[in-house]
């Protein structure tokens, strides 16, 4: 087991986002903008689903890591702190998932 957390990843992404794009994939992705980063996040989500459906444990772990990394990049570009996401998750877990879904307002 590791002590590495999503908060650690958030800090690494923030640091690397400030590097020169030719020196860091994170900086290059940030420089390309939110559209590029969000598309990459979507690609990683699809790859994660494929690994899950294929019951490929190793690939599922690898793709999940990619997915979480790219989510941190998207959040960084949007200036959304991980803590905001965690607070929303905490709020949602105060009730069952079915109750939470039923309580959402329809657009």
N, C-alpha and C positions, 0 to 999 in steps of 0.2 A: 504494500500500500504506500502511496505517496502523500506528502503533505501539500502538493501543488494544488492550487485552487483556481477557480475562475477569476477571482480577484487578482491573483498573481498574473494570469494571462492578460487581464485588462491593463495592468501596469506595463507589461512588456509591450503590448500593442501600442499603448500611448507613447512609450519611449521610442519605439521603432518608427512610429508614424512621423516623428520629427526628424528622422534621418534623411539623408539625400536619397532620392528615388533610385539612383544607380547603385546604391549600397544596400538597399533593403526592399524585400518584396512587399512588406507592409507599407513602407513609404511610397512605393510605386503604385500600389493599389489605392492608397489614400489620395495621391496626386491625380489618379485617373477619375476620381469622383465617386459619388454615391451610386450612380447608375451601374457602373462597372463592378463596384464592390457588391451591390445587391444581386446582380446577375451571377456573380461568382458564388455568393451564398446560396442562390437557388440551385446552381449546378451541384454544389456539395450536398444540398438537401436531397436532390434526386439520387445522387450516388449513394447516400446513406440509406435511402429507402430500398434501392436495388440490392444493397448488401444485406439488409434486414430480410427482405423477401427471399433472397437466395440462401438465407441461413448461413452466410459466410462470416463467422464470428470475427476472424482476424481483420477482414476488410471492413466489417461494421465498426470495429474499434478505430481503425485508421480513418475511415470516412467521418465518423462522429467527431474525432479530433479536428479534422479539417472544417467540419460544419461549425463547431464551437469557435474555432479561431476566426473564421470569416464572419460569424455573428458579432464577435468582439470588434472586428474592423468596422462593420456597418454601424454598430452602436457608437464607436469612437467618432466616425465621420459625422453622425447625427448629434453628437454631444449629449448622448443619453448615457448616464452612468449606470453601470451594472446594478448598483444599489436600487435604482428605480425599478428595474425588472424584478429584482429579488423582493422588493416591497410589494409589488403587484402579485407575485406568486404567494407571498405570505398572506395577503388579503384574501386571495382566492381559496387558500387551503383552510380558511376559517369556516367553510361550508363544503358540502359535497360538490363534486364536479357537475353532477346533474342539476343541483340547485343553482350553482353559479351560472351555468349555461342558460337555464330558464330565466334567470334574473337579468341577463343582458338585454339591452334595448335593441330592437331590430332596426337596421338602418332604413 
